[in-house]
């Protein structure tokens, strides 16, 4: 059977271009399910009708405030079922006015048990926008989706995050926006390459080529797995982030690539209605065992550019189990047969809980039995029955593979490597000892991954039958290496590199090139088209590592002599949520020193500013060259005097460029809230500190707004009257460039907060980049974020 692709189009973001984008998609013979806003629905009614006639769903994007302005909380799970039903009734009435038939689907991130129950009562069978397997706590959303299936499923009455059979007439299908690697989400946060536009947003993928290559390579992995195993896989493509001209082009190129795969007979493309019918015909769920590799090569997410370990996810009606290479026992296991009753959100992201038992142990012995057969002996200790993954079961062979249990009881499932040779074996057994014979065809090769010391990982993918190898740094430290290339043909070798915003592309002139890396940038990689890792030798790795050890020792001695870097003696990318990492300890010392230095500098620059009642230093305790999104508050320093408060409203993440040097970043509109400021208590001053660490030529606007404001009823029925809800405080604040620019006078912007703002329940601060034209290429034209590095609110009597 063919793999199945679902297209989720966030066309509520394209404004007046929805007809144009729909023409392109429908012209390719594709089906999509789309989101839309009620505000433009009437003018787009004919387009929405065409999408539905092609088999797609049109789901309004809804939150409680859309139906009752006083309901500012965006989280449906905080409202009783009766109120959810009331609001869904209002949504259904708005939809009915469009003459598109009954409301059958809605789009929202923050569902919950009461909302699902209300959807059942309202006849809504599809909820789009679910973000499995993440924890969301930005933008006003607070919800934990850990443990839910990656593919669409019928939501259980017991807990909306687990599946049920779906045979009931009022079944509700939950659908995520795109696939996400569970281990990457758990430890690092990543939206992954399933959205082609992550290739253009600089906080995500920074893909500079004409094609959305990261998306194409992982989608090709999905198609190849299905072809090798004979088991189809489901995947989503998420069309979003329409903020520059190339965004539309990358989305279109992704759709054209998918249509080409469909025309080759490799892929089925359909909407959720078709998938739901398929699930019902198969008992309510379709088992998926997916092999994830290479989806983060060279891209900086949560302190982990380079190569994330391979991950295998197996999900079915009974459970979801997640393994990470090279461990044979699961990293996470969610039991769907047990009772769930977890809260919808916990700030540490710990619910639902994994059922992994750390006391389980397993030993795997491998004995060759000829060139194309081997015997695997699995010995287990502990009372648990967690399934075992044998990662190298078929190394050196090509498909078709065979696996047979010759001693003991259990079941096996073959998981081919998507590169086309080798693969893993899943063994499910309760026996203490099991012997398995495996076999394959001779002639296979390694999965195309190679590591040079602790510095660089290379991984090979294929495009149009030609290999290309991605080389990525494993440390944020900058370094350069000589690469010697062993050519296998006279064909030219294309060399492409990206470091931050600096992109270059050329033909390799000889057999030696210099590769420069700087892993502190959001993206840093080299791609060599026409080469396998075995054809590349990197010269001087040991010498570079020795130099990095020496430099790191000096840095550590300067910041905190009590901290000794662990082996290999310099920073390596990894999970910064592990509190015992040496670079986390060093980062805290560096952050404390930077905060003290910045406070002194601020006092010198603004000696008459008054007493500080709020002080915020975002990401100050991040290790050098790292970022984190949700669950990263432990790296922030926030201090409020009694009666005052500070809250994030929409902040993408903190990013650290050097030890103690960091900022909060949001690529469109960074928003925070200041609480406790009141009229009659004196004069309040807001002091923002920001600089331009990546030399993007950033200038910013700063606005004040009421974050709790409700839209007032119009005093003139039928006549729309603009009600100003914001006050522009700074029209154009030009930031100084480079790390040293943070000590410039221009890095500090002081603003008197108008008294009229003090009547609000809280004072919102909106920081946004000044983009003087509509950018075509957001990266090449140095599209800017909104950011700040330090914030103080002071009060004068």
ChimeraX attribute file (.defattr): number of C-alpha atoms within 10 A of each C-alpha:
attribute: neighborCount
match mode: 1-to-1
recipient: residues
	/A:1	12
	/A:2	18
	/A:3	21
	/A:4	20
	/A:5	24
	/A:6	25
	/A:7	24
	/A:8	27
	/A:9	22
	/A:10	22
	/A:11	22
	/A:12	22
	/A:13	17
	/A:14	18
	/A:15	13
	/A:16	13
	/A:17	14
	/A:18	18
	/A:19	17
	/A:20	11
	/A:21	18
	/A:22	21
	/A:23	15
	/A:24	15
	/A:25	20
	/A:26	14
	/A:27	9
	/A:28	14
	/A:29	11
	/A:30	24
	/A:31	24
	/A:32	25
	/A:33	25
	/A:34	27
	/A:35	25
	/A:36	24
	/A:37	17
	/A:38	19
	/A:39	9
	/A:40	12
	/A:41	18
	/A:42	15
	/A:43	12
	/A:44	19
	/A:45	14
	/A:46	14
	/A:47	18
	/A:48	26
	/A:49	17
	/A:50	15
	/A:51	22
	/A:52	19
	/A:53	12
	/A:54	17
	/A:55	17
	/A:56	23
	/A:57	26
	/A:58	23
	/A:59	26
	/A:60	24
	/A:61	21
	/A:62	21
	/A:63	24
	/A:64	19
	/A:65	15
	/A:66	16
	/A:67	15
	/A:68	12
	/A:69	14
	/A:70	13
	/A:71	15
	/A:72	16
	/A:73	17
	/A:74	21
	/A:75	22
	/A:76	25
	/A:77	21
	/A:78	17
	/A:79	17
	/A:80	13
	/A:81	20
	/A:82	13
	/A:83	15
	/A:84	23
	/A:85	20
	/A:86	14
	/A:87	20
	/A:88	25
	/A:89	17
	/A:90	14
	/A:91	20
	/A:92	21
	/A:93	13
	/A:94	15
	/A:95	21
	/A:96	13
	/A:97	12
	/A:98	18
	/A:99	11
	/A:100	15
	/A:101	12
	/A:102	14
	/A:103	23
	/A:104	19
	/A:105	23
	/A:106	25
	/A:107	24
	/A:108	19
	/A:109	24
	/A:110	24
	/A:111	25
	/A:112	22
	/A:113	23
	/A:114	22
	/A:115	25
	/A:116	29
	/A:117	22
	/A:118	22
	/A:119	25
	/A:120	17
	/A:121	14
	/A:122	18
	/A:123	18
	/A:124	22
	/A:125	22
	/A:126	27
	/A:127	25
	/A:128	26
	/A:129	21
	/A:130	23
	/A:131	25
	/A:132	28
	/A:133	23
	/A:134	25
	/A:135	26
	/A:136	22
	/A:137	22
	/A:138	17
	/A:139	14
	/A:140	15
	/A:141	18
	/A:142	21
	/A:143	27
	/A:144	27
	/A:145	25
	/A:146	23
	/A:147	24
	/A:148	29
	/A:149	29
	/A:150	27
	/A:151	22
	/A:152	28
	/A:153	29
	/A:154	28
	/A:155	25
	/A:156	22
	/A:157	16
	/A:158	14
	/A:159	22
	/A:160	25
	/A:161	28
	/A:162	27
	/A:163	26
	/A:164	24
	/A:165	17
	/A:166	20
	/A:167	13
	/A:168	11
	/A:169	9
	/A:170	16
	/A:171	24
	/A:172	27
	/A:173	24
	/A:174	28
	/A:175	25
	/A:176	24
	/A:177	29
	/A:178	24
	/A:179	22
	/A:180	23
	/A:181	24
	/A:182	25
	/A:183	23
	/A:184	23
	/A:185	20
	/A:186	19
	/A:187	19
	/A:188	23
	/A:189	24
	/A:190	22
	/A:191	19
	/A:192	24
	/A:193	26
	/A:194	25
	/A:195	25
	/A:196	31
	/A:197	27
	/A:198	26
	/A:199	27
	/A:200	25
	/A:201	20
	/A:202	20
	/A:203	21
	/A:204	19
	/A:205	26
	/A:206	25
	/A:207	23
	/A:208	21
	/A:209	13
	/A:210	10
	/A:211	18
	/A:212	27
	/A:213	19
	/A:214	22
	/A:215	22
	/A:216	19
	/A:217	18
	/A:218	20
	/A:219	21
	/A:220	19
	/A:221	24
	/A:222	21
	/A:223	23
	/A:224	21
	/A:225	24
	/A:226	24
	/A:227	19
	/A:228	21
	/A:229	18
	/A:230	12
	/A:231	16
	/A:232	23
	/A:233	23
	/A:234	23
	/A:235	22
	/A:236	23
	/A:237	24
	/A:238	22
	/A:239	27
	/A:240	21
	/A:241	19
	/A:242	20
	/A:243	19
	/A:244	17
	/A:245	13
	/A:246	20
	/A:247	23
	/A:248	20
	/A:249	17
	/A:250	25
	/A:251	25
	/A:252	19
	/A:253	17
	/A:254	22
	/A:255	20
	/A:256	16
	/A:257	15
	/A:258	23
	/A:259	20
	/A:260	14
	/A:261	16
	/A:262	18
	/A:263	11
	/A:264	9
	/A:265	10
	/A:266	18
	/A:267	21
	/A:268	19
	/A:269	23
	/A:270	19
	/A:271	22
	/A:272	24
	/A:273	16
	/A:274	13
	/A:275	20
	/A:276	22
	/A:277	11
	/A:278	14
	/A:279	19
	/A:280	16
	/A:281	12
	/A:282	12
	/A:283	13
	/A:284	20
	/A:285	23
	/A:286	20
	/A:287	17
	/A:288	18
	/A:289	23
	/A:290	24
	/A:291	21
	/A:292	20
	/A:293	23
	/A:294	22
	/A:295	23
	/A:296	22
	/A:297	25
	/A:298	31
	/A:299	28
	/A:300	29
	/A:301	27
	/A:302	28
	/A:303	31
	/A:304	31
	/A:305	27
	/A:306	31
	/A:307	25
	/A:308	22
	/A:309	16
	/A:310	18
	/A:311	22
	/A:312	23
	/A:313	22
	/A:314	19
	/A:315	22
	/A:316	17
	/A:317	19
	/A:318	15
	/A:319	18
	/A:320	23
	/A:321	25
	/A:322	21
	/A:323	25
	/A:324	20
	/A:325	18
	/A:326	13
	/A:327	14
	/A:328	21
	/A:329	23
	/A:330	23
	/A:331	19
	/A:332	20
	/A:333	23
	/A:334	22
	/A:335	19
	/A:336	22
	/A:337	12
	/A:338	9
	/A:339	10
	/A:340	16
	/A:341	11
	/A:342	15
	/A:343	14
	/A:344	23
	/A:345	22
	/A:346	15
	/A:347	15
	/A:348	12
	/A:349	20
	/A:350	15
	/A:351	19
	/A:352	23
	/A:353	15
	/A:354	17
	/A:355	15
	/A:356	18
	/A:357	17
	/A:358	11
	/A:359	9
	/A:360	14
	/A:361	15
	/A:362	16
	/A:363	12
	/A:364	16
	/A:365	10
	/A:366	15
	/A:367	11
	/A:368	12
	/A:369	12
	/A:370	8
	/A:371	12
	/A:372	17
	/A:373	20
	/A:374	19
	/A:375	20
	/A:376	21
	/A:377	18
	/A:378	20
	/A:379	15
	/A:380	21
	/A:381	14
	/A:382	13
	/A:383	12
	/A:384	15
	/A:385	16
	/A:386	23
	/A:387	19
	/A:388	22
	/A:389	27
	/A:390	21
	/A:391	23
	/A:392	15
	/A:393	26
	/A:394	29
	/A:395	17
	/A:396	19
	/A:397	23
	/A:398	22
	/A:399	20
	/A:400	13
	/A:401	22
	/A:402	16
	/A:403	23
	/A:404	14
	/A:405	18
	/A:406	12
	/A:407	13
	/A:408	13
	/A:409	14
	/A:410	15
	/A:411	12
	/A:412	18
	/A:413	15
	/A:414	22
	/A:415	27
	/A:416	27
	/A:417	28
	/A:418	25
	/A:419	20
	/A:420	20
	/A:421	24
	/A:422	25
	/A:423	25
	/A:424	19
	/A:425	23
	/A:426	21
	/A:427	22
	/A:428	17
	/A:429	19
	/A:430	16
	/A:431	15
	/A:432	15
	/A:433	17
	/A:434	21
	/A:435	19
	/A:436	20
	/A:437	20
	/A:438	21
	/A:439	22
	/A:440	23
	/A:441	18
	/A:442	14
	/A:443	11
	/A:444	16
	/A:445	14
	/A:446	15
	/A:447	19
	/A:448	17
	/A:449	19
	/A:450	17
	/A:451	15
	/A:452	15
	/A:453	13
	/A:454	16
	/A:455	21
	/A:456	22
	/A:457	22
	/A:458	27
	/A:459	23
	/A:460	22
	/A:461	23
	/A:462	16
	/A:463	13
	/A:464	5
	/A:465	8
	/A:466	11
	/A:467	18
	/A:468	22
	/A:469	24
	/A:470	27
	/A:471	27
	/A:472	27
	/A:473	32
	/A:474	27
	/A:475	25
	/A:476	27
	/A:477	19
	/A:478	14
	/A:479	18
	/A:480	15
	/A:481	19
	/A:482	15
	/A:483	17
	/A:484	16
	/A:485	20
	/A:486	14
	/A:487	16
	/A:488	10
	/A:489	8
	/A:490	6
	/A:491	8
	/A:492	13
	/A:493	21
	/A:494	16
	/A:495	19
	/A:496	19
	/A:497	22
	/A:498	23
	/A:499	21
	/A:500	20
	/A:501	20
	/A:502	12
	/A:503	18
	/A:504	12
	/A:505	14
	/A:506	10
	/A:507	12
	/A:508	16
	/A:509	11
	/A:510	11
	/A:511	12
	/A:512	15
	/A:513	15
	/A:514	12
	/A:515	15
	/A:516	18
	/A:517	27
	/A:518	22
	/A:519	31
	/A:520	25
	/A:521	22
	/A:522	28
	/A:523	30
	/A:524	28
	/A:525	26
	/A:526	24
	/A:527	22
	/A:528	22
	/A:529	22
	/A:530	22
	/A:531	22
	/A:532	25
	/A:533	21
	/A:534	12
	/A:535	14
	/A:536	19
	/A:537	16
	/A:538	18
	/A:539	15
	/A:540	12
	/A:541	19
	/A:542	13
	/A:543	11
	/A:544	16
	/A:545	18
	/A:546	14
	/A:547	14
	/A:548	20
	/A:549	18
	/A:550	13
	/A:551	15
	/A:552	18
	/A:553	17
	/A:554	13
	/A:555	14
	/A:556	20
	/A:557	14
	/A:558	10
	/A:559	17
	/A:560	16
	/A:561	12
	/A:562	9
	/A:563	15
	/A:564	16
	/A:565	18
	/A:566	12
	/A:567	9
	/A:568	13
	/A:569	16
	/A:570	23
	/A:571	23
	/A:572	20
	/A:573	21
	/A:574	19
	/A:575	15
	/A:576	22
	/A:577	18
	/A:578	10
	/A:579	10
	/A:580	9
	/A:581	17
	/A:582	17
	/A:583	24
	/A:584	19
	/A:585	19
	/A:586	26
	/A:587	27
	/A:588	20
	/A:589	19
	/A:590	24
	/A:591	27
	/A:592	16
	/A:593	16
	/A:594	19
	/A:595	19
	/A:596	11
	/A:597	12
	/A:598	17
	/A:599	15
	/A:600	12
	/A:601	13
	/A:602	19
	/A:603	13
	/A:604	10
	/A:605	12
	/A:606	13
	/A:607	9
	/A:608	10
	/A:609	19
	/A:610	16
	/A:611	15
	/A:612	18
	/A:613	19
	/A:614	22
	/A:615	19
	/A:616	20
	/A:617	28
	/A:618	28
	/A:619	29
	/A:620	33
	/A:621	30
	/A:622	33
	/A:623	32
	/A:624	26
	/A:625	26
	/A:626	28
	/A:627	30
	/A:628	26
	/A:629	21
	/A:630	21
	/A:631	20
	/A:632	20
	/A:633	17
	/A:634	12
	/A:635	22
	/A:636	19
	/A:637	17
	/A:638	17
	/A:639	16
	/A:640	18
	/A:641	12
	/A:642	9
	/A:643	9
	/A:644	15
	/A:645	17
	/A:646	19
	/A:647	13
	/A:648	17
	/A:649	19
	/A:650	20
	/A:651	22
	/A:652	23
	/A:653	23
	/A:654	29
	/A:655	29
	/A:656	27
	/A:657	21
	/A:658	20
	/A:659	24
	/A:660	25
	/A:661	27
	/A:662	33
	/A:663	26
	/A:664	25
	/A:665	25
	/A:666	22
	/A:667	18
	/A:668	19
	/A:669	20
	/A:670	24
	/A:671	25
	/A:672	19
	/A:673	21
	/A:674	20
	/A:675	18
	/A:676	19
	/A:677	25
	/A:678	19
	/A:679	15
	/A:680	9
	/A:681	11
	/A:682	13
	/A:683	19
	/A:684	25
	/A:685	20
	/A:686	19
	/A:687	20
	/A:688	19
	/A:689	24
	/A:690	29
	/A:691	28
	/A:692	23
	/A:693	22
	/A:694	16
	/A:695	15
	/A:696	17
	/A:697	16
	/A:698	25
	/A:699	21
	/A:700	20
	/A:701	19
	/A:702	24
	/A:703	16
	/A:704	22
	/A:705	21
	/A:706	19
	/A:707	21
	/A:708	17
	/A:709	14
	/A:710	14
	/A:711	12
	/A:712	8
	/A:713	7
	/A:714	12
	/A:715	9
	/A:716	8
	/A:717	8
	/A:718	7
	/A:719	8
	/A:720	9
	/A:721	10
	/A:722	7
	/A:723	9
	/A:724	7
	/A:725	12
	/A:726	15
	/A:727	17
	/A:728	12
	/A:729	17
	/A:730	15
	/A:731	12
	/A:732	13
	/A:733	18
	/A:734	19
	/A:735	25
	/A:736	23
	/A:737	19
	/A:738	13
	/A:739	16
	/A:740	11
	/A:741	16
	/A:742	21
	/A:743	16
	/A:744	14
	/A:745	13
	/A:746	15
	/A:747	21
	/A:748	23
	/A:749	17
	/A:750	18
	/A:751	14
	/A:752	14
	/A:753	18
	/A:754	15
	/A:755	15
	/A:756	10
	/A:757	19
	/A:758	20
	/A:759	13
	/A:760	19
	/A:761	17
	/A:762	23
	/A:763	23
	/A:764	24
	/A:765	25
	/A:766	23
	/A:767	23
	/A:768	21
	/A:769	23
	/A:770	20
	/A:771	15
	/A:772	7
	/A:773	6
	/A:774	11
	/A:775	16
	/A:776	15
	/A:777	16
	/A:778	19
	/A:779	23
	/A:780	14
	/A:781	12
	/A:782	17
	/A:783	22
	/A:784	25
	/A:785	25
	/A:786	25
	/A:787	30
	/A:788	24
	/A:789	24
	/A:790	27
	/A:791	20
	/A:792	22
	/A:793	24
	/A:794	21
	/A:795	18
	/A:796	13
	/A:797	9
